Amino acid sequence: MPVGFLYTMGFIIALLLALAMTPLVKKFAFKIGAIDKPNHRKVHTRIMPRLGGLAIYIAFVGAFLAVSPFIPDGLLRPRDVNMINALLVGGTIIIILGALDDRFELSAKVKLLGQIAAACVVVFGFDVRIDLVNIPFGETMQPIAEWIGIPLTILWIVGVTNAINLIDGLDGLAAGVSGISIATIVVMASLMGFQPVILLSTLLLGGIIGFLVFNFHPAKIFMGDSGSLFLGFSLATLSMLGFKQVTIVSFVTPLLIIGVPLSDTFFAIVRRWVNKKPIFAPDKGHLHHRLQDLGFSHRRTVLIIWGIAAIFGVLAIVQSAVVQSSAANWITFAVICLLMFFLQIGAELTGIVDKSKRPLINFLARIGVRIAKVDTQQSRGK
């Protein structure tokens, strides 16, 4: 079977499985009490079923089992099979953890321990870890000691897993951002010819799109922690596995792939630190909250953040295209500087950290550069 046809069939199977399984999962969620009740922090006004991530997981695993007998001999090396198994086993642990949380609302400590356990399975059970690094503005790649690589890998997996969980605040937001990130990985892996990542990402993308049919505003089901944790774990693992060659030259590329959830998480930490609140204390200061406070409708807020995620994805693809050039490190440095500048401008315009302080915008105004002020008086929904 031609490889392209295999990936296409896998995508279609995952899409159809997600379309078929999501309504069944919705009924199952109501039956077992995996529901989300409205409160002062949430935007929905009626009881909603959670556990939607289970439909994505079933679609992903089901599609993989369906296409695996048709994978051509020699397409996957033993190391590639090991990587796939790491994602499947670790992802299964995560989906169980998320499903239990959707039903019983586990404590933050229990969820963190479960995420660390899944990351340890990837690292110790399948020997998948970050083991090379590139010295900035250097020309050679250097191995790093296990005592650095192991905790770095675990920190990366747990951090990205939680980043997706934090942005899951509006219908279709986390699923759409994750889908855009996965699509970016598909493009980059295709350019690099990294077959296992193309296969896994294509299947996962099919499951996400099928689920989005029921999750986009107005949502009929939430993905819950089962979905946000599973997608976060999958993104962390795929970005690490697929772009190890890129990551060792410039860690900016995988950071760009998941730039929206990571930047939102970063600003949340800064906001809580500035306001002297616990880092893990929930609030209504995330990007989607601030955009809605500025008057954007539910659907438009989601589409704006999707657009930002797409920009990050394009930058990641461009970054990976120049990574082999002699000027790669200087281009990376320029990309970082531009991103920091525009992220700060965006943070000040939206008030994601502090609604009153705008140091960079005020400085630019003093030197004659004016930034358009967002109209905070427009009515929500216009």
N, C-alpha and C positions, 0 to 999 in steps of 0.2 A: 504494500500500500504506500503510495507517495506520501512523504512527510507532510506536505501542505494540506493534503486531503485529510490526513489523520488529525491534524490540529483543528481543521474546520469541523469535522465530525464531532470531535471532543467538545468544542465550543457549543455546537448545536445541542448535543446531548445534555450538557450541563445546563444550558438555558431552558430546555424543555423540562428537565427534572425540577429545576427551581420553580418554574411556572406551575407544575403539577403538585409539588410538595408544599409550597407556601400556604395554600388554603387549608391543607390537612394539618400542618403545624399550627396554624391559627386556631383551629378547633381543639387541637390537643392542648394548647396553651390555656385556653379558657377552661378546659376540663380539669386540668391539674392545678389551676390557680396561679399560673405564671402570668400575672397581669401587672400593669403599671397604672397606678391611681394618680389623678391630678393633685398637685400641691402648689405652693407659692413659687417654687423654683421652675416649674415645668410649664410649657406653653400649651399642652393639650388640655382639653376641658372634659374629657370623658375617659372612662376606663378602656385601656388598650391592651391587647395581647402582646406579650413579649415572646422571646424564644425564636424569633425569626432567623437568627444565625444558624439554627439547626437545619433549616431548609437549604441555606447556602452550603453548609458542610456536607449534607447528604448529596446535593447536586455535584459538588466537587469530587467527593470520594466515589460516588456512583459512576460519574463520567470517566474517572481514572480507571476504575475496574473494567468499564466497558471497552475502553480503547487499548488497555495494556496488552491484551493478547495479539494485537495487530501492530505493535511497535516493531519496526524493522530490526533485525539482528545487527548489532554493531552501532546502533544509534546512541545507546546509553552505555557508558563505561561502568565498571563496578563502583567507582567513586560516585558517579551520578546516581546510581541506584541507592547508594548509601544516603546521599543528600535527600532524595525523594522520601525515603523511609523516615528520615529525621523529621521532615515536615509533616508527614502523615501521623506519626506516633505523637510528636509534640502537639500537633494540632488537635488530635483526639483528646489529649489531656486538657487542653485549653477549652475545647467545646463542652466537655463534661463540667469543668469548673464554672464556665459561663452559664450553662443551663441550670446548675444548682443555684447560682446567684439569682437568675431570673425567677426562680421559684421561691427560694428561701431568703434572699437578700443577705448574702454572706458579709461578714465584716471585711474592712479594707485589708486587715492583716492577713486574714485567711486567703483572700484573693491574691495578695502579693506573694505569699508563700507558694500558692499554686502556680503562679507565673514563673517564679524562680525554679520550681521543680520541673516545669516543662522546658525551660531554657537549659537546665542541667542535663536533661535527657538528650537534647540536641548536642550539647558540648561533650559530655562524658559517655553517653550511650552510643553516639554515632561519630564522635571525634570531629565535629564540625566547629571551627573556631576561626577567629581572625588571628593570623600568625605572621603577617608581613606588614611593614609600614614604610612609607616614603618620607624621608627627611625633607622638610620644606626647602625648595630651591636646590635640592640635591639631585643627583642623576642616578642613584642606585637605590634599590629596594633592600631593606634590611629585615632580617627575621627578628621577631620580638619574643621574649621569654614567655613560657606558659603562664607564669604567675601574673603577667600583664594581659596576655591574650585571652585567657579564660574569663577573668572578671569583666574585661572589656566587652566580650561577646555576650555574656549574661546581661550586663547593663544595657547593651544595645537592644537585645530582644525584649527585655522587660520595659525599657523606656518607650520603645515604639508601640508595643502592645497597649500601654496605658495612654499614649498620645491619641490613638484612634478612639479609645474609650471616652476621653475627655471631650471630643468634638461631637459626640453622638447626642445632639440636643435638639435637632429639628428633623422633620420628615425627610428622608432621603439624603441627609447631609453626609453622615459618615460613610454610607454605602457608596454615594457618588464620588466622594473624595478618594475613597479606597479604589473604586473602579478606575478613576483617572490615573492613579498611581500605578495600578496593575497594568493598565494599557501602556503607560510609559515604559514599564519594565519589558512588556512584550516587544515594543519597538526596539529598545536598546538590545535586548537579548537576540532579536532577529538580526540586527546589524552585526552583532558579535558572533552569531552562529552557535549560541549556547543552548543546545537542544532541551535539556531537562527543565530549564527555567521557562523556555517558550511553552513547553507542554503544560507545566503546572499553572503558569500564569494565564494561559488561554482557557483552561478549564475553570479556574477561579473567576475569571472575568465573565464567563457565561453564566455562572451561578449568581454573581452579583447583579448582572443586568436583569436576569429573570426575577430576582427578588425585588428589584427596584420598581417593577411594574406594580407591586402591591405596597411599596414603602414610600414612593414619592407622594408629595402633598396633594390631597389629603390622604394620609397613610391609613391602611387597613390593618397593619401589623407593624410592630417595632422589631428591630433586630435584637434588642436587648444586649446584655453583656455577652451572651453567647456569640452574637455576631460581631460586636465591636472588638472583643478580645481575640476572637479567631482571625478576623481580618488584620488586626494589628500584628498578631504573631506571624501570620503568613507573610505580610509585607516585610517585617523585620528579617525573617529567614530568607525570603526570596531576594531581597536587596543585598543581603550579605553573601548568599551563595552565588547569585548570578553575576555580581559585579565585583567579585574579589579582585580581579585584575584591575578594575577601575578604582576600587576603594583604596588599594595600597598606594596608588599614585595621588589620588585626591579624594578624601572622604567627603568632599562637597557633593559629589554626584548622588550617592544614596540619600544624603541629607536633603537634597533638592527634590528627590522623588516623593518624599513625605514632608515637604516643606510646610504645608498648611497646618497639619496637626502638631508638628514639632514647634513651630513658631507660636501657635496658640498656647501650647503647654508652657513654653518659655515665658511668655507674657503673663500667664496665670501665676506662675511662681513669683515673678517680679512684683506683680500687683499685690499678692498676698503678703510678700515680704515688706513692701512699702507701707501697706496698711496694717502691718504687725498682726497678721492673722496666720493661723496654721497653714502650712503649704498644702495640705491635703483637705482643707476645709472647702466645701462646695460653695460656689457663689454664682451670680448672674452677670459676670463681667467678661465672659468669653466673646470671641469675635461675633458669633451669631447673635448673642444677646445685644451687643452694642449696635450692630447694624439694624436690628429691629427697634431699638430705642431711638435710633436716628430716623425712623419712619418707614423703613423698607418692609414690604410685606414678607410673609413667611416664604413664599415661593421665590420671590426676587432675592431674598437674603441667601437662600440655598444656591441659586444660580450664580450670584456674585462670588460666593466662596468656591464654587466649582470652577469659575473662570480663573480665580487666583491659583487654584490647584493646577489648572491646565498650563498657566504661565510657568509655574515651577517645573512642570513636566517637560515643557519645551526647553527650558534652561538646562535641565538635566541631560536631555538628548544632545544639545549643543555642547555642553561641557564634556560629555563622553566622546564626542566626535573630535575634539581637539586635544584629548588627554595624552595622545601619543606624540604630539608636536613638541618641539624644543621650547616653545613659549608657554607650555601648558601651565606651569606653576604661576607665571605672571598673569595669565588669563584667569586662573582660579582666584588669584588675589584680587583682581579687578571685579570679578563676579561677586566675591564676598563683600567687598566695599560697597558696591551698588546695592546689593541686597540689604545690607545693614542700614544704608541711607533710606531706602524706600520703606523698609519695615518700620523704622523709627517714625517716618512721616505718617505712615498708615496708622501706627499706634496712637500718635498724637491726634490725628483727625477723628479717629473713632473713640478715643478715650478708653482704650482697652486696659491701660495701666492706671491713668489718673485723668479724670475729666477736665481738670482745671489747668494742669501744667503742660505747656507746649514749648519746651526750650529750643528745639531745633527750628520749629516754625517761626518762633519769635526772633531767633538769630537771623534767619533768612530774610525776615521782614526788615530787620535793621540794616541789612546790606542791599535792600531794594528788590528782593525776590519775594513775591507774594504767592501764597498757596491758597487756592479756592477753599473757602470755608464750607463745610457740609451743613446744609440747612436742617437743623434739628427740630424745626417747627412743622415740617411737612407731616401730614396725617398718615398714620400707619395704614398700609395697604394701597397707597397711591403709587 
